[in-house]
């Protein structure tokens, strides 16, 4: 299964996402903000990034932009998992390099189906 970097400033959201992904057989690495996630991505071989948008220190869109500059992450699927559902924010995410956009609240089945789809 895939090694997934789950990034969210909410501990309860990280716990729920981590549980869902681990029960589906994925290896999960967690970060509480974009800066921590960027450091983890540079020392791990990540297959998929799942990030919140609104976080302290470094937001999810900035994280995606930074990861896309790294050769190892040019084609890595990057999904946002956020309460943001406005078209402008989605376009900003797409421009930054987001592969997909999942709006909270979400169901575990929806999350796993989306991940399966982008991982092929």
Order of alpha helices (4+ residues) and beta strands (2+ residues): beta-alpha-beta-alpha-beta-alpha-beta-alpha-beta-alpha
